[in-house]
């Protein structure tokens, strides 16, 4: 009986160590992703505000580029009221199936001073971070 309890206790302790290790790994992955996710969104928004739609288009994920041609995206970006400024207000990072993804909350200012809050989904694709979804 004592031997059985000792093995059960060892098994529970081993599970606790494993869960703690997995949690620490997950936290480290999330923390390491926040900076690059912010930089990706910042670069994308900067290019949109400057009217450099070609470079902004290159920052889109494959799924978004399959829905938007480069010409269509350029037309969409240049349709008034255009983005003139932005402020990143929050970056949240989570993992799904062990892969980090992020959401950047941004206050976008358009021609005429109209402001609105938007959320940009950012995903890891082919080793780079990319804006995914319809960012406007």
Rosetta constraint file for C-alpha pairs under 8 A:
AtomPair CA 1 CA 5 HARMONIC 6.26 0.50
AtomPair CA 2 CA 6 HARMONIC 6.05 0.50
AtomPair CA 3 CA 7 HARMONIC 6.24 0.50
AtomPair CA 4 CA 8 HARMONIC 6.15 0.50
AtomPair CA 5 CA 9 HARMONIC 6.00 0.50
AtomPair CA 6 CA 10 HARMONIC 6.10 0.50
AtomPair CA 7 CA 11 HARMONIC 6.09 0.50
AtomPair CA 8 CA 12 HARMONIC 6.23 0.50
AtomPair CA 9 CA 13 HARMONIC 6.16 0.50
AtomPair CA 10 CA 14 HARMONIC 6.08 0.50
AtomPair CA 11 CA 15 HARMONIC 6.22 0.50
AtomPair CA 12 CA 16 HARMONIC 6.25 0.50
AtomPair CA 13 CA 17 HARMONIC 6.26 0.50
AtomPair CA 14 CA 18 HARMONIC 6.19 0.50
AtomPair CA 15 CA 19 HARMONIC 6.13 0.50
AtomPair CA 16 CA 20 HARMONIC 6.11 0.50
AtomPair CA 17 CA 21 HARMONIC 6.05 0.50
AtomPair CA 18 CA 22 HARMONIC 6.12 0.50
AtomPair CA 19 CA 23 HARMONIC 6.10 0.50
AtomPair CA 20 CA 24 HARMONIC 6.16 0.50
AtomPair CA 21 CA 25 HARMONIC 6.16 0.50
AtomPair CA 22 CA 26 HARMONIC 6.10 0.50
AtomPair CA 23 CA 27 HARMONIC 6.15 0.50
AtomPair CA 24 CA 28 HARMONIC 6.16 0.50
AtomPair CA 25 CA 29 HARMONIC 6.21 0.50
AtomPair CA 26 CA 30 HARMONIC 6.25 0.50
AtomPair CA 26 CA 95 HARMONIC 7.56 0.50
AtomPair CA 26 CA 98 HARMONIC 7.68 0.50
AtomPair CA 27 CA 31 HARMONIC 6.16 0.50
AtomPair CA 28 CA 32 HARMONIC 6.12 0.50
AtomPair CA 29 CA 33 HARMONIC 6.31 0.50
AtomPair CA 29 CA 100 HARMONIC 7.08 0.50
AtomPair CA 30 CA 34 HARMONIC 6.58 0.50
AtomPair CA 30 CA 93 HARMONIC 5.78 0.50
AtomPair CA 30 CA 94 HARMONIC 6.25 0.50
AtomPair CA 30 CA 95 HARMONIC 7.18 0.50
AtomPair CA 30 CA 100 HARMONIC 6.43 0.50
AtomPair CA 31 CA 35 HARMONIC 7.89 0.50
AtomPair CA 31 CA 93 HARMONIC 7.86 0.50
AtomPair CA 32 CA 36 HARMONIC 7.82 0.50
AtomPair CA 33 CA 37 HARMONIC 6.08 0.50
AtomPair CA 33 CA 93 HARMONIC 7.13 0.50
AtomPair CA 33 CA 100 HARMONIC 7.08 0.50
AtomPair CA 34 CA 38 HARMONIC 6.21 0.50
AtomPair CA 34 CA 91 HARMONIC 6.74 0.50
AtomPair CA 34 CA 92 HARMONIC 7.25 0.50
AtomPair CA 34 CA 93 HARMONIC 6.31 0.50
AtomPair CA 34 CA 102 HARMONIC 7.61 0.50
AtomPair CA 35 CA 39 HARMONIC 6.21 0.50
AtomPair CA 36 CA 40 HARMONIC 6.05 0.50
AtomPair CA 36 CA 129 HARMONIC 7.10 0.50
AtomPair CA 37 CA 41 HARMONIC 6.32 0.50
AtomPair CA 37 CA 91 HARMONIC 7.65 0.50
AtomPair CA 37 CA 102 HARMONIC 6.59 0.50
AtomPair CA 37 CA 104 HARMONIC 7.72 0.50
AtomPair CA 37 CA 122 HARMONIC 6.51 0.50
AtomPair CA 37 CA 129 HARMONIC 6.48 0.50
AtomPair CA 38 CA 42 HARMONIC 5.95 0.50
AtomPair CA 38 CA 91 HARMONIC 6.60 0.50
AtomPair CA 38 CA 104 HARMONIC 7.00 0.50
AtomPair CA 39 CA 43 HARMONIC 6.00 0.50
AtomPair CA 40 CA 44 HARMONIC 6.15 0.50
AtomPair CA 40 CA 59 HARMONIC 7.55 0.50
AtomPair CA 40 CA 122 HARMONIC 7.92 0.50
AtomPair CA 40 CA 129 HARMONIC 6.34 0.50
AtomPair CA 40 CA 130 HARMONIC 6.72 0.50
AtomPair CA 40 CA 131 HARMONIC 7.33 0.50
AtomPair CA 41 CA 45 HARMONIC 6.04 0.50
AtomPair CA 41 CA 104 HARMONIC 6.98 0.50
AtomPair CA 41 CA 120 HARMONIC 7.36 0.50
AtomPair CA 41 CA 122 HARMONIC 7.57 0.50
AtomPair CA 41 CA 131 HARMONIC 6.82 0.50
AtomPair CA 42 CA 46 HARMONIC 5.95 0.50
AtomPair CA 42 CA 88 HARMONIC 7.56 0.50
AtomPair CA 43 CA 47 HARMONIC 6.17 0.50
AtomPair CA 43 CA 56 HARMONIC 7.77 0.50
AtomPair CA 44 CA 48 HARMONIC 6.26 0.50
AtomPair CA 44 CA 55 HARMONIC 7.85 0.50
AtomPair CA 44 CA 56 HARMONIC 5.08 0.50
AtomPair CA 44 CA 59 HARMONIC 6.44 0.50
AtomPair CA 44 CA 131 HARMONIC 7.71 0.50
AtomPair CA 45 CA 49 HARMONIC 6.05 0.50
AtomPair CA 45 CA 56 HARMONIC 7.61 0.50
AtomPair CA 45 CA 86 HARMONIC 7.12 0.50
AtomPair CA 46 CA 50 HARMONIC 6.12 0.50
AtomPair CA 46 CA 85 HARMONIC 7.98 0.50
AtomPair CA 47 CA 51 HARMONIC 6.06 0.50
AtomPair CA 47 CA 52 HARMONIC 4.90 0.50
AtomPair CA 47 CA 53 HARMONIC 6.50 0.50
AtomPair CA 47 CA 55 HARMONIC 6.65 0.50
AtomPair CA 47 CA 56 HARMONIC 5.51 0.50
AtomPair CA 48 CA 52 HARMONIC 5.80 0.50
AtomPair CA 48 CA 53 HARMONIC 5.81 0.50
AtomPair CA 48 CA 56 HARMONIC 6.16 0.50
AtomPair CA 48 CA 77 HARMONIC 6.84 0.50
AtomPair CA 48 CA 83 HARMONIC 6.88 0.50
AtomPair CA 49 CA 82 HARMONIC 7.71 0.50
AtomPair CA 49 CA 83 HARMONIC 5.19 0.50
AtomPair CA 49 CA 84 HARMONIC 4.95 0.50
AtomPair CA 49 CA 85 HARMONIC 5.98 0.50
AtomPair CA 49 CA 86 HARMONIC 7.89 0.50
AtomPair CA 50 CA 84 HARMONIC 7.53 0.50
AtomPair CA 51 CA 77 HARMONIC 7.64 0.50
AtomPair CA 51 CA 78 HARMONIC 7.35 0.50
AtomPair CA 52 CA 56 HARMONIC 6.40 0.50
AtomPair CA 53 CA 57 HARMONIC 5.85 0.50
AtomPair CA 53 CA 73 HARMONIC 7.31 0.50
AtomPair CA 53 CA 74 HARMONIC 5.37 0.50
AtomPair CA 53 CA 77 HARMONIC 6.90 0.50
AtomPair CA 54 CA 58 HARMONIC 6.56 0.50
AtomPair CA 54 CA 70 HARMONIC 7.05 0.50
AtomPair CA 54 CA 74 HARMONIC 7.25 0.50
AtomPair CA 55 CA 59 HARMONIC 6.86 0.50
AtomPair CA 56 CA 60 HARMONIC 7.08 0.50
AtomPair CA 57 CA 65 HARMONIC 7.57 0.50
AtomPair CA 57 CA 70 HARMONIC 6.55 0.50
AtomPair CA 57 CA 73 HARMONIC 7.07 0.50
AtomPair CA 59 CA 129 HARMONIC 7.85 0.50
AtomPair CA 59 CA 130 HARMONIC 5.24 0.50
AtomPair CA 59 CA 131 HARMONIC 6.07 0.50
AtomPair CA 60 CA 64 HARMONIC 6.01 0.50
AtomPair CA 60 CA 65 HARMONIC 6.25 0.50
AtomPair CA 60 CA 130 HARMONIC 5.23 0.50
AtomPair CA 60 CA 131 HARMONIC 4.77 0.50
AtomPair CA 60 CA 132 HARMONIC 5.78 0.50
AtomPair CA 61 CA 65 HARMONIC 6.26 0.50
AtomPair CA 61 CA 123 HARMONIC 7.53 0.50
AtomPair CA 61 CA 125 HARMONIC 7.04 0.50
AtomPair CA 61 CA 130 HARMONIC 5.01 0.50
AtomPair CA 61 CA 131 HARMONIC 5.75 0.50
AtomPair CA 61 CA 132 HARMONIC 5.07 0.50
AtomPair CA 61 CA 133 HARMONIC 7.96 0.50
AtomPair CA 62 CA 66 HARMONIC 6.08 0.50
AtomPair CA 62 CA 132 HARMONIC 7.96 0.50
AtomPair CA 63 CA 67 HARMONIC 6.66 0.50
AtomPair CA 63 CA 132 HARMONIC 7.03 0.50
AtomPair CA 63 CA 133 HARMONIC 7.54 0.50
AtomPair CA 64 CA 68 HARMONIC 6.17 0.50
AtomPair CA 64 CA 132 HARMONIC 5.74 0.50
AtomPair CA 64 CA 133 HARMONIC 5.59 0.50
AtomPair CA 64 CA 134 HARMONIC 7.09 0.50
AtomPair CA 65 CA 69 HARMONIC 6.27 0.50
AtomPair CA 65 CA 70 HARMONIC 7.70 0.50
AtomPair CA 68 CA 72 HARMONIC 5.83 0.50
AtomPair CA 68 CA 73 HARMONIC 5.72 0.50
AtomPair CA 69 CA 73 HARMONIC 6.03 0.50
AtomPair CA 70 CA 74 HARMONIC 6.15 0.50
AtomPair CA 71 CA 75 HARMONIC 6.15 0.50
AtomPair CA 72 CA 76 HARMONIC 6.11 0.50
AtomPair CA 73 CA 77 HARMONIC 6.11 0.50
AtomPair CA 74 CA 78 HARMONIC 6.15 0.50
AtomPair CA 75 CA 79 HARMONIC 6.13 0.50
AtomPair CA 77 CA 82 HARMONIC 6.67 0.50
AtomPair CA 77 CA 83 HARMONIC 7.85 0.50
AtomPair CA 78 CA 82 HARMONIC 5.92 0.50
AtomPair CA 80 CA 111 HARMONIC 7.32 0.50
AtomPair CA 81 CA 110 HARMONIC 5.61 0.50
AtomPair CA 81 CA 111 HARMONIC 5.10 0.50
AtomPair CA 81 CA 112 HARMONIC 7.65 0.50
AtomPair CA 82 CA 110 HARMONIC 5.24 0.50
AtomPair CA 82 CA 111 HARMONIC 5.63 0.50
AtomPair CA 83 CA 108 HARMONIC 6.66 0.50
AtomPair CA 83 CA 109 HARMONIC 5.80 0.50
AtomPair CA 83 CA 110 HARMONIC 4.29 0.50
AtomPair CA 83 CA 111 HARMONIC 6.53 0.50
AtomPair CA 84 CA 108 HARMONIC 7.89 0.50
AtomPair CA 84 CA 109 HARMONIC 5.82 0.50
AtomPair CA 84 CA 110 HARMONIC 5.19 0.50
AtomPair CA 84 CA 111 HARMONIC 6.21 0.50
AtomPair CA 85 CA 108 HARMONIC 6.15 0.50
AtomPair CA 85 CA 109 HARMONIC 5.03 0.50
AtomPair CA 85 CA 110 HARMONIC 6.86 0.50
AtomPair CA 86 CA 106 HARMONIC 6.62 0.50
AtomPair CA 86 CA 107 HARMONIC 5.50 0.50
AtomPair CA 86 CA 108 HARMONIC 4.42 0.50
AtomPair CA 86 CA 109 HARMONIC 5.71 0.50
AtomPair CA 87 CA 106 HARMONIC 5.52 0.50
AtomPair CA 87 CA 107 HARMONIC 5.10 0.50
AtomPair CA 87 CA 108 HARMONIC 6.60 0.50
AtomPair CA 88 CA 104 HARMONIC 7.05 0.50
AtomPair CA 88 CA 105 HARMONIC 6.05 0.50
AtomPair CA 88 CA 106 HARMONIC 4.30 0.50
AtomPair CA 88 CA 107 HARMONIC 6.34 0.50
AtomPair CA 89 CA 104 HARMONIC 7.72 0.50
AtomPair CA 89 CA 105 HARMONIC 5.62 0.50
AtomPair CA 89 CA 106 HARMONIC 5.39 0.50
AtomPair CA 89 CA 107 HARMONIC 6.86 0.50
AtomPair CA 90 CA 104 HARMONIC 5.80 0.50
AtomPair CA 90 CA 105 HARMONIC 4.98 0.50
AtomPair CA 90 CA 106 HARMONIC 7.01 0.50
AtomPair CA 91 CA 102 HARMONIC 6.97 0.50
AtomPair CA 91 CA 103 HARMONIC 5.90 0.50
AtomPair CA 91 CA 104 HARMONIC 4.54 0.50
AtomPair CA 91 CA 105 HARMONIC 6.29 0.50
AtomPair CA 92 CA 102 HARMONIC 5.52 0.50
AtomPair CA 92 CA 103 HARMONIC 5.31 0.50
AtomPair CA 92 CA 104 HARMONIC 6.43 0.50
AtomPair CA 93 CA 100 HARMONIC 6.71 0.50
AtomPair CA 93 CA 101 HARMONIC 5.80 0.50
AtomPair CA 93 CA 102 HARMONIC 4.31 0.50
AtomPair CA 93 CA 103 HARMONIC 6.54 0.50
AtomPair CA 94 CA 100 HARMONIC 5.57 0.50
AtomPair CA 94 CA 101 HARMONIC 5.68 0.50
AtomPair CA 94 CA 102 HARMONIC 6.24 0.50
AtomPair CA 95 CA 99 HARMONIC 5.06 0.50
AtomPair CA 95 CA 100 HARMONIC 4.13 0.50
AtomPair CA 95 CA 101 HARMONIC 5.96 0.50
AtomPair CA 96 CA 100 HARMONIC 6.35 0.50
AtomPair CA 96 CA 101 HARMONIC 7.34 0.50
AtomPair CA 99 CA 124 HARMONIC 7.94 0.50
AtomPair CA 100 CA 123 HARMONIC 7.30 0.50
AtomPair CA 100 CA 124 HARMONIC 7.18 0.50
AtomPair CA 101 CA 121 HARMONIC 7.62 0.50
AtomPair CA 101 CA 122 HARMONIC 5.95 0.50
AtomPair CA 101 CA 123 HARMONIC 4.82 0.50
AtomPair CA 101 CA 124 HARMONIC 6.64 0.50
AtomPair CA 102 CA 121 HARMONIC 5.86 0.50
AtomPair CA 102 CA 122 HARMONIC 5.00 0.50
AtomPair CA 102 CA 123 HARMONIC 6.42 0.50
AtomPair CA 103 CA 119 HARMONIC 6.24 0.50
AtomPair CA 103 CA 120 HARMONIC 5.50 0.50
AtomPair CA 103 CA 121 HARMONIC 4.52 0.50
AtomPair CA 103 CA 122 HARMONIC 5.91 0.50
AtomPair CA 104 CA 119 HARMONIC 5.49 0.50
AtomPair CA 104 CA 120 HARMONIC 5.03 0.50
AtomPair CA 104 CA 121 HARMONIC 6.45 0.50
AtomPair CA 104 CA 122 HARMONIC 7.40 0.50
AtomPair CA 105 CA 117 HARMONIC 6.97 0.50
AtomPair CA 105 CA 118 HARMONIC 5.81 0.50
AtomPair CA 105 CA 119 HARMONIC 4.50 0.50
AtomPair CA 105 CA 120 HARMONIC 6.43 0.50
AtomPair CA 106 CA 117 HARMONIC 5.67 0.50
AtomPair CA 106 CA 118 HARMONIC 5.36 0.50
AtomPair CA 106 CA 119 HARMONIC 6.22 0.50
AtomPair CA 106 CA 120 HARMONIC 7.64 0.50
AtomPair CA 107 CA 115 HARMONIC 6.57 0.50
AtomPair CA 107 CA 116 HARMONIC 5.63 0.50
AtomPair CA 107 CA 117 HARMONIC 4.47 0.50
AtomPair CA 107 CA 118 HARMONIC 6.34 0.50
AtomPair CA 108 CA 115 HARMONIC 5.49 0.50
AtomPair CA 108 CA 116 HARMONIC 5.41 0.50
AtomPair CA 108 CA 117 HARMONIC 6.10 0.50
AtomPair CA 108 CA 118 HARMONIC 6.96 0.50
AtomPair CA 109 CA 113 HARMONIC 5.96 0.50
AtomPair CA 109 CA 114 HARMONIC 5.61 0.50
AtomPair CA 109 CA 115 HARMONIC 4.33 0.50
AtomPair CA 109 CA 116 HARMONIC 6.64 0.50
AtomPair CA 110 CA 114 HARMONIC 5.24 0.50
AtomPair CA 110 CA 115 HARMONIC 6.24 0.50
AtomPair CA 118 CA 135 HARMONIC 7.32 0.50
AtomPair CA 118 CA 136 HARMONIC 6.98 0.50
AtomPair CA 119 CA 135 HARMONIC 6.99 0.50
AtomPair CA 120 CA 131 HARMONIC 6.57 0.50
AtomPair CA 120 CA 132 HARMONIC 7.18 0.50
AtomPair CA 120 CA 133 HARMONIC 7.44 0.50
AtomPair CA 120 CA 134 HARMONIC 7.81 0.50
AtomPair CA 120 CA 135 HARMONIC 5.37 0.50
AtomPair CA 121 CA 131 HARMONIC 5.86 0.50
AtomPair CA 121 CA 132 HARMONIC 5.37 0.50
AtomPair CA 121 CA 133 HARMONIC 6.45 0.50
AtomPair CA 121 CA 135 HARMONIC 7.68 0.50
AtomPair CA 122 CA 129 HARMONIC 6.48 0.50
AtomPair CA 122 CA 130 HARMONIC 5.42 0.50
AtomPair CA 122 CA 131 HARMONIC 4.48 0.50
AtomPair CA 122 CA 132 HARMONIC 5.57 0.50
AtomPair CA 123 CA 129 HARMONIC 5.58 0.50
AtomPair CA 123 CA 130 HARMONIC 5.45 0.50
AtomPair CA 123 CA 131 HARMONIC 6.54 0.50
AtomPair CA 123 CA 132 HARMONIC 6.58 0.50
AtomPair CA 124 CA 128 HARMONIC 5.61 0.50
AtomPair CA 124 CA 129 HARMONIC 4.53 0.50
AtomPair CA 124 CA 130 HARMONIC 6.27 0.50
AtomPair CA 125 CA 129 HARMONIC 6.09 0.50
AtomPair CA 125 CA 130 HARMONIC 6.67 0.50
AtomPair CA 131 CA 135 HARMONIC 7.59 0.50
